[in-house]
């Protein structure tokens, strides 16, 4: 499932959407929560990732992916990733913006949640190759400064992370294939 509370005009804890979370929990499906642009929508007050806290707590078996690192609410998205085992954050829409990407990754590194970051390119706006290149070159912004860098191995782990496995989707596909044949 992909939901966008800000674009679709609902509070993430609204009773209208609870049945979707229950269905996702029952069927072990991840829920992708879009928080990023476009802005100017009449319901952007519902886009702040911190509004998902109660949902993430109440539906602890559901894996939630907060898109675009929750931008512009990056701190809130990373806080949820740090606080809840079932919350992940993707890099869509961030990897191609050097300073924003550096800031997001540095914050994630300092919070110790780099393992909760998922590679995403924001296709079709950007491709996977560009996102990977942006991640691997992120430390260039800190060169010749006193700014912290992100260990290259940690960047490699983001790029090579098996997102389907992390989200439990590969288990569902394997079970379906086994049942069919």
C-alpha positions as CSV (number, residue, x, y, z in Angstrom):
1,X,0.0,0.0,0.0
2,X,1.0,3.6,-0.6
3,X,-0.7,6.3,1.3
4,X,-0.2,10.1,1.3
5,X,-2.1,11.6,4.2
6,X,-1.2,15.1,3.1
7,X,-2.3,14.6,-0.5
8,X,-5.3,12.4,0.3
9,X,-6.6,14.6,3.1
10,X,-6.7,12.3,6.1
11,X,-5.1,12.2,9.5
12,X,-2.9,9.1,9.7
13,X,-4.8,7.9,12.8
14,X,-8.2,8.5,11.2
15,X,-10.7,5.6,11.6
16,X,-11.1,5.8,7.8
17,X,-7.7,4.3,7.3
18,X,-7.4,1.9,10.3
19,X,-8.9,-0.9,8.2
20,X,-6.0,-0.5,5.7
21,X,-3.5,-0.9,8.5
22,X,-5.4,-3.9,9.8
23,X,-5.4,-5.5,6.4
24,X,-1.6,-4.8,6.0
25,X,-1.0,-6.4,9.4
26,X,-3.1,-9.5,8.6
27,X,-1.4,-10.0,5.2
28,X,2.1,-9.0,6.3
29,X,2.2,-6.1,3.8
30,X,4.4,-3.0,4.1
31,X,2.8,0.4,4.0
32,X,4.6,3.2,2.2
33,X,3.8,6.6,3.5
34,X,4.5,9.5,1.1
35,X,5.4,12.7,3.0
36,X,7.4,14.7,0.4
37,X,6.4,17.2,-2.2
38,X,4.3,18.4,-3.9
39,X,3.3,21.0,-1.3
40,X,0.6,23.6,-1.5
41,X,-2.0,20.9,-1.0
42,X,-4.9,21.8,1.3
43,X,-4.0,19.0,3.7
44,X,-0.2,19.3,4.2
45,X,-0.7,19.5,8.0
46,X,-1.4,15.7,7.7
47,X,1.9,15.1,6.0
48,X,4.2,15.4,9.1
49,X,5.6,11.9,9.8
50,X,5.3,12.4,13.6
51,X,1.6,11.9,13.2
52,X,2.4,8.3,12.3
53,X,3.8,7.6,15.8
54,X,0.6,6.0,17.2
55,X,0.0,4.0,14.1
56,X,3.6,2.6,14.2
57,X,3.2,1.7,17.8
58,X,-0.3,0.2,17.4
59,X,0.6,-1.8,14.3
60,X,4.1,-3.0,15.3
61,X,3.9,-5.9,12.9
62,X,3.5,-3.7,9.9
63,X,6.6,-2.3,8.2
64,X,6.2,1.4,7.4
65,X,8.4,3.2,4.9
66,X,8.5,6.9,5.2
67,X,9.3,8.3,1.8
68,X,11.7,11.2,0.9
69,X,13.2,10.9,4.4
70,X,10.1,12.6,5.6
71,X,11.3,15.8,4.0
72,X,10.9,18.6,5.2
73,X,10.3,16.8,8.5
74,X,13.6,14.8,8.4
75,X,14.2,14.9,12.1
76,X,10.7,13.6,12.9
77,X,11.1,10.8,10.3
78,X,14.5,9.7,11.7
79,X,13.1,9.9,15.3
80,X,10.4,7.4,14.3
81,X,12.9,5.2,12.7
82,X,15.0,5.3,15.8
83,X,12.0,4.7,18.1
84,X,10.2,2.0,16.2
85,X,11.7,-1.2,14.9
86,X,9.1,-1.4,12.1
87,X,9.8,2.1,10.6
88,X,12.2,2.6,7.7
89,X,13.0,5.7,5.7
90,X,13.7,5.9,2.0
91,X,16.0,8.3,0.2
92,X,13.7,9.1,-2.7
93,X,13.8,12.8,-3.6
94,X,16.8,13.4,-1.4
95,X,19.7,11.6,-3.1
96,X,19.9,14.1,-5.9
97,X,20.0,17.2,-3.7
98,X,23.6,17.2,-2.4
99,X,23.3,19.4,0.7
100,X,19.9,18.0,1.7
101,X,21.2,14.4,1.2
102,X,24.4,15.1,3.2
103,X,22.4,16.7,6.1
104,X,19.9,13.7,6.1
105,X,22.6,11.0,6.0
106,X,24.7,12.8,8.6
107,X,21.7,13.0,11.0
108,X,20.9,9.4,10.4
109,X,24.5,8.4,11.1
110,X,24.6,10.5,14.3
111,X,21.3,8.9,15.5
112,X,22.6,5.4,14.6
113,X,19.8,4.6,12.2
114,X,21.7,4.2,8.9
115,X,20.5,0.6,8.8
116,X,16.9,1.9,8.6
117,X,17.6,3.8,5.3
118,X,16.4,2.3,2.1
119,X,17.7,3.2,-1.4
120,X,15.1,4.9,-3.6
121,X,15.7,6.9,-6.7
122,X,12.4,8.9,-7.1
123,X,11.9,7.3,-10.5
124,X,10.9,8.6,-13.0
125,X,12.3,11.9,-11.8
126,X,15.7,10.3,-11.2
127,X,17.2,6.9,-11.9
128,X,18.8,4.3,-9.7
129,X,22.3,5.0,-11.1
130,X,22.1,8.7,-10.2
131,X,20.9,7.9,-6.7
132,X,23.7,5.4,-6.1
133,X,26.3,7.9,-7.4
134,X,24.9,10.6,-5.2
135,X,25.1,8.4,-2.1
136,X,28.7,7.3,-2.8
137,X,29.8,10.8,-3.4
138,X,28.1,12.3,-0.3
139,X,31.3,12.7,1.6
140,X,32.7,15.1,-1.0
141,X,30.7,17.9,0.6
142,X,32.6,17.4,3.9
143,X,36.1,17.1,2.3
144,X,38.4,19.9,3.4
145,X,36.1,20.7,6.3
146,X,35.6,19.7,9.9
147,X,32.1,18.2,9.1
148,X,31.7,14.5,9.9
149,X,31.7,12.0,7.1
150,X,29.7,8.8,6.8
151,X,31.7,5.6,6.7
152,X,31.9,4.3,3.1
153,X,30.9,0.8,4.3
154,X,27.7,2.3,5.7
155,X,27.0,3.9,2.4
156,X,27.6,0.6,0.6
157,X,25.2,-1.1,3.0
158,X,22.5,1.4,2.1
159,X,23.1,0.8,-1.6
160,X,23.3,-3.0,-1.3
161,X,20.5,-3.5,1.3
162,X,17.9,-6.0,0.1
163,X,14.8,-3.9,0.6
164,X,12.4,-6.7,-0.3
165,X,13.9,-8.9,2.4
166,X,13.9,-6.0,4.9
167,X,10.2,-5.4,4.3
168,X,9.3,-9.1,4.3
169,X,8.1,-9.0,0.7
170,X,10.6,-11.7,-0.4
171,X,9.1,-14.1,2.2
172,X,5.6,-13.5,0.8
173,X,6.8,-14.1,-2.8
174,X,8.6,-17.3,-1.8
175,X,5.6,-18.6,0.1
176,X,3.3,-17.8,-2.9
177,X,5.7,-19.5,-5.3
178,X,5.9,-22.6,-3.1
179,X,2.1,-22.8,-2.9
180,X,1.9,-22.6,-6.7
181,X,4.3,-25.2,-7.5
